[in-house]
Amino acid sequence: MAKHLHTIHKKVVGDVIDTARPGLGGYDASGPRDAMWAALTEMHPMLRVYEAFAFRSTGCPTPARTGSSW
């Protein structure tokens, strides 16, 4: 799956991300900066949904509730 995704994403490139801020450089979907951005933008909503549904009645886990020291 990773190889397939990399093959697809290596075609997604651009010269400029934002014309108002050309210092940001270009976009490369398979580059580390843009791959990390994509991962974070996907993970954040998943974490919010998990927190909203998994801890609906008891609240988010804390060291006191879980017995761990984190």
C-alpha positions as MATLAB code, in Angstrom:
seq = 'MAKHLHTIHKKVVGDVIDTARPGLGGYDASGPRDAMWAALTEMHPMLRVYEAFAFRSTGCPTPARTGSSW';
ca = [
       0.000    0.000    0.000;
       2.813    2.416    0.874;
       4.497    1.793   -2.481;
       1.210    2.349   -4.302;
       0.524    5.602   -2.457;
       4.062    6.841   -3.091;
       3.709    6.070   -6.802;
       0.471    8.044   -7.001;
       1.657   10.953   -4.870;
       5.000   11.476   -6.621;
       3.010   12.912   -9.539;
       1.421   15.551   -7.295;
       3.885   18.437   -7.424;
       3.666   22.183   -7.876;
       6.021   25.116   -8.198;
       4.359   27.419   -5.673;
       2.172   26.645   -2.657;
       0.992   30.216   -2.071;
       1.561   33.052   -4.535;
       1.409   35.573   -1.686;
       4.229   33.716    0.123;
       6.609   32.319   -2.510;
       9.208   31.678    0.189;
       7.229   28.598    1.181;
       8.501   26.933   -1.976;
       6.770   24.305   -4.027;
       4.591   21.362   -3.167;
       5.713   17.752   -3.382;
       3.147   15.278   -2.057;
       5.793   12.611   -1.531;
       8.264   14.992    0.153;
       8.756   14.771    3.923;
       7.344   18.229    4.740;
       4.157   17.788    2.777;
       3.702   14.141    3.771;
       3.923   15.177    7.451;
       1.381   17.961    6.867;
      -1.002   15.458    5.269;
      -0.549   12.969    8.115;
      -1.200   15.626   10.749;
      -4.277   17.002    9.023;
      -5.688   13.466    8.847;
      -4.750   12.464   12.393;
      -6.073   15.547   14.175;
      -9.764   15.051   13.272;
      -9.479   11.322   13.990;
      -8.136   12.092   17.455;
     -10.941   14.585   18.081;
     -13.580   12.051   17.047;
     -11.952    9.356   19.189;
     -11.918   11.660   22.206;
     -15.515   12.710   21.614;
     -16.882    9.171   21.420;
     -14.494    7.066   23.504;
     -14.586    9.323   26.557;
     -18.131   10.586   26.329;
     -19.139    9.601   29.854;
     -15.857    9.416   31.731;
     -13.842   12.270   30.244;
     -10.379   12.003   28.763;
      -7.945    9.596   30.430;
      -5.603   11.122   32.970;
      -2.806    9.514   34.982;
      -5.140    9.426   38.023;
      -7.848    7.560   36.062;
      -5.539    5.132   34.281;
      -3.106    4.438   37.108;
      -0.134    5.250   34.870;
       2.453    7.969   35.261;
       2.586    8.930   31.550;
];
